[in-house]
Amino acid sequence: MGGVVQFSLAPKAETARELCYRISTLCERNKRAAEALAYNSLVLSWPEITRLVREGTGKPRAEPSRANSIARKRRPPMSRQPEPIERQTFAIRELVEEHPPVWNDRNKQVVFAVACPPGSTRQGRLDYTRWGAMPFPAEGLDPAAAIDRMVARPGFYDYAREADLAGGLEWHVNFADPRLFFAYGSRLFAQDEMQAAEHPALGSLREALVASKRPALTVEGGRPTPVLVMGALRHCRVATDRNAAEGRPHGLYGNAFARADPDAVRRATTRIEPPTTTNLIAIAAPAGGVGRYRIDEIEGVLVTAYTAFRAAVLESARAHGSSSSEDDDGLVVVHTGFWGCGAFGGDRVLMTTLQVLAAAMAGVERIVFHTGDSGGNAAIRETRAIFDEGRLGGSVIDVGELIRRIEAIGFAWGTSDGN
């Protein structure tokens, strides 16, 4: 089979999962690769498709060829040393001036014009780290103690600090693609792209990494490589709720953003001056699963979340100038939500459960779940019931046994929400 195969996800087209099934005959060995091709609107030759099927990942459309070569040859080891595989500090002003974000969508341009008019504040530094997968702690985990670290908050990220933990460092999970911020300038406006629009230096960070021919990846060689970004300036907030009076009867989240009138987007965008500072954890969830979750899928999610949260604890201690992640002034709060449960079709209760366990293993003081809609509250209640009923155990158990108990519950993949 020759030529070029193109898949696109138009606003009224099939969802990513439906497209996945439609092209699954082309991807004989790995439907996750098919999902990635469909979801990210890639244009690929047949040799590239067959290579991606073998590797089980999508091809970065905009990466230089050398960067792709590096990504194929490198396989990050399971790190036993708590050090990042990459670290770089950027002066934000120089970063944005040398690598300005590229907005390819008219409504993204509207948001940026409101957020960063000439003369906007661009002081400070941005710390970038990328981490190899870490082994689970040998001492195991007490699930009953883990659930005590979870707090539920209605709605979505508001970036407000936890008032009773004023001395701690707070982090927000970015629901990333395997290619870090790859769609930041596009018409897409799911959680990842929304954060990049409100923190425009994230687009500059991607441009800088690509320009330096470094792998801008949160997954490499099939293994997680979480990215942490400290000090991202939040220049605006974008209201995505449904508000017919303001010209957004369908809201602005997901595919609705690109279809919205630019004036409605302008009214929905509020500049923040001076900008606030956000610390981000960029992790990619698995996509394209079918049927019941397998043990390897559950373990993969737990490794990803644990590595990312442990890295946040270590970076927080480093920022406080402490060699110990247990320093009283280095308490860590992680804000998250239903990671991987939108376009990727993950199960809300499972993904919540695994993030709670990962936070406890990593030494996170508090994990705050932003529940979004009323359905989110139900998922949180169901998660708590699993812990309260002792279905995962009531004392310290080995992580491998814990994963087996989770698999035995029988969580199943859902469907993509099309965003």
N, C-alpha and C positions, 0 to 999 in steps of 0.2 A: 504494500500500500504506500503510495507516495503522496506528494503534495502537502498542503497545509490544512490543518483542521482547526476551525475556529468555533469557540463557544462564547456566547454572550448572555448576560443576565439582565434583560430589559425589564422595566418596571412591571409590565404585565406578562412577562414570560414565566416559564416554569420556575419553581424554586430550585435552589442548588441541589437538593436531594433528588427532585424529579429529573433534573438534567443528569445527575449522577447515574440514575438507572438507565437513562436513554443512551448514555455512552459507555455503559459498563461492558458492553461486548467488545469495545476497543481496549479496555483495560482488564485483561484476563486475570491478573494476579492480585490486584490491590484496588479495591473500590475507594479507598481513601484518596488515592492519587486522582481518581476520576472526580471525586468531590472537589478536590482542590482546583482541578482544571476548570470545572463548571463554575465554581463560586467566584473565581478570580478573573474570569473573562479572558483567559490566556489564548494566545495564538501560537500554536506549536506545530512543528513538523512531526511526522510519524516516528522517526528515530528518537526525537526528544520525548515523545509520549512513552515509548517503550522503556526508555531509560528511567523516566519518572515512576513508572509502574514498579520497576525493580527497586528504586530507592524509597518509594512510598511518600514522596513529597512533591510540592509544586515547584515550578521553575520561576525564579525571580525575573520578571519581564524586563526590568530596567537596569539590572546589575551588569557591570562590565564583565567581559568574558573571563578575564583573569580572576575576578572575584568568584565567579562560578567554579572555575577550576580549583581554587583554593578550598571552596566549600566541599567539593567532591572528594578531594584528597585527604582533608583533615577529618578525623573522628575524635571529638573531645573525649578524653578518658573520664572514667568515674573518679572524680577528684576526692582524694582523702586529705588534702590540705585546704583549709578554708581561705583560699586566695582566688581572686577572679582570674579568668584566662585572658581578659582584656581590661585595661583601666586607662581612662584618659579624662583629664579635666579641661574644660573649655571656658574661656572668658565669653560670656553670652553676647556682648556687643560684637566682638570680633567674629564669633561663630555665625551670627545672623548676617553680618555685613559680607563676609566671605562666602557664605553658603545660604543665600536667602531662600526661604521656602518657595516652592513652585506650586501655585494654585491653578489647577486645570479646570475647575468648575466655577461658574459665575457666582454661585451662592457662597462658595468658600472665599472668593475674592471679596464679597460683601462683608462677611464676618471679619476678615483680616483688616479691611479698611476701617471698620468701627473699632476694632481691638487695638490696632497699632497705627494711629495716624503719625505723621512726621513729628519727631521730637519725643516719641514714647520712651518710657524708662526701659533700659536694657542693661542694667547693672547686674553685677553678681557673676557667679560661676555655675557651671553645670557639670556635675560629676557623672561620668558614664562608666559602668562596669558590666561585664558579661561573665557568667559563671557556668562552670561545668557541673554536671549532675553529682550530687553528694550522696554518700551512703547513709542509710537510716541509722539512727543511734542504736548501739548494741543493747542498751538496757531496756528496750521496749517502751511501752506506753500504757498508761491507765486511761481508758476511754472515758470513764466517769469523771475524772478530773479535767479532761480536755473540754468537755461541753461547758464547763463553768467559765471558760474564757470567751464564750460567744455572747455578743449583744446584738439584738436586732433593731434596726432603725427603719421607719417607714420612708418610702420614696427612694430617690436616687442620690448620687453623690452631691453633697452641698459644700464639701471641703471645710466644714466647720470642725474645729478641734474638739477633742474630748476634754471637757472642762476639768474633770477630776484627775487627769493625768497630764497636767500642764508641763511637767518636766520631761515628758517622753517625746520621741520622734514618731511622726505619723506617716504612713505610706498608703497609697491608693493603687489597687491592682488595675493594670491596663489589660483589657481582654485582647491580646495581641494576635496577629497572624504570625506564622513561622518567619515571615520577612518583616522585620521591624518597621512599623509605621509605613508600610509599602503603599497604602492607599490614602495617605493623609491628604493629598491634593486632589483626589478624585471626587466624583459625585456621591460616593458612599458616605453615610453618616450614622454608622452604628457606634458603639461605645468607644472603640479604638480611634476612629476618625474624629469623633466629637472631642475627645481629650486633646488630640493633636490640633484641632481648630482653636480650642481655648488656650492651649499652650503652644503657640506657633514655633517656638524654638525647637520643638521635637521634630518638625519637618526639616529644619536646618541641621539637626543632628544626623538624620538619615542621609541628607545630601552630603554632609562631611564624611561620613563613613563610606558611602559609595565612591566619592571622589578619591578617597585614599585607598581604594581597592580592598577594603576590609569587609568581611562577611557581616552584613547587617541582619543578623539572624537570631531568632529566639529558639530555633530548633536546627541542629546541624547533624547530618549523618544519622538521622532518626532518633537522636538523643536531645533532651531539653538543654538549652543554654539560656536561662533566664537573663534578662537585661534589667538593671536597676539604673534609674536616672534620679539624681538628687539635685534639687534646686531649679526645677523647671518653673518659669514664670507664667502664671495664669493671668492673661490680659483681658479676658472677657468671660461672660457666662451666656449661654444660648438656651433660651426657653424652648423646650421641645413638646410641651403639653398641648393638647387640643384646645384651641381658643379661636372660635369663628370670628369674634369681634376684632381680633388682631390679625385676621387674614390667614390663620393656620387651622382650618376646621379639622384636618387630619393629623395635626401635630407636625413636627419636623424631624422625628426620629426615623432612621433607616432610609428607605426609598422615598419617603415623603419629602425629605429635604431637597432633593434635586428637582422635584416637581413644583416646589413652592415658588411663589412670586418673590423676586428679590426684595421688594419693599417689605413684605412680611418677615423675611429673614432679617432685614435691617432693624425692624421694630423688636424682634425677638432677641437681639444681641445687645448686651449691656457691657460697656467698657468698665474694666476694673483698673483704677489708677489711684495710688500706685498698685502695681500688680502684686498678687500674693504668690507664695512659693509652694510648690507641690513636689513631693517625692513619689516616684512612680516605680511599680514593679510590673514589667512587661512579660507576660507568660502566655504561651499558646496552648489552647485546649485541643484535644483530639477531635477529629471531625469524621463524619461519614460512616459511623458505626451502624450496624443493623442487628436487631434482636437483642438478646441478653448480653450484658457486659461480660467480657472475659477477664480472667485474672490479670493477664498482661496489660490490658487497657486500664484496669483499676490501679495497678502498680505504677503505670506510667504517669497517670494523673497525680498520684501521691508523691512520686519522685519529683515531678515538676514543681508542685506547690511547696513541698518541703525545702527543696533547694532554694527556691526564690525567697521564702520567708526566712530561712536561716541566713541567707545572704543579707537580707534587710536587717536582721539582728546584728550581724557582724559589722555592717557598714554604719549602723547607728552607734555602736560602741566606738568605732573608729572616729566618727564625727565628734563624739564626746571626749575624744582623747584618752579613752580607757582601753586597756588591753583585754578587759573582761567584758563579755556580752551581758554579764549579770549586774553591771554597775547600776546603782539606784537611779542615776540620772539618765540612764540609757534605755528606759522602758520603751517598748515598741508596740505601736498600735497599727494594725493592718485593716484598711477599709476595703471591702470587696462586695461582691454580689453574685449573681448566678452566672459565673464564668463558664463559657462554653455551652450555654443553654439556649442561645438565640439561633443564629444562623447555623451553628454546628449541631444542634439537635441533642445536646446532652441532657441527662436527667437532673433536675434541680436538687432533689434530695441527696442523691449520690454526690454531686459536685460540692454541695454544702458540707456534707459529712466529711469528705476527704480534705477540704480546706480547714475544717476545724481540727482534725487530727494532725495535719501538717503544721498548723500554727502552734499546737501544743508541743510537738516534737522539736520545733525550731526555737522555742523559748519566747514566743510572742506573748506579751502580757494580755492583749485583748484583740479579738478579731471582730470587727463591726460589719454586720451584713446589712446592706441597703436593699430592702426587699422589693422596691418598685411598686408593683400593683398588688391587689388583694390576693391574687394567686400566690405571690411570694410569701405572704404571711402564712398561708396554709403549708407551704413547703418547709418553712422554718419550724412550724409546730410538728410536722411529721418527722423532721430530723431530730428534734428534741426527744420525741417519743422513742426513737430507736435507741438513744443513749439511756434514757430514763428506765426503759424496760430491760436494760442489761443485755440487749441482743448482740452487743460487741464485747461483752465481758465487764466485770465489775472490779477487776484488779489489773495489775501490770501484766501485759502479755507481749509476746514477741510480735514484731510488726508483720512478719510473714503470716502468722496465724491470724492476725487482725485482718489482713487482706483476704484471707480465705473465708473468714466469717462475713465480710462485706459481700463477697461474691455469692455466698450462699443465700443472701437475702433475695437475689434475683432481680436486681435493677435492670431496666431495659432502656435502650436508646429511644429517643423521641424523634420528632421531625423538625426540620428547619423552619424558622419563622419568616424566611425569605429576605431578611435584612442583612 
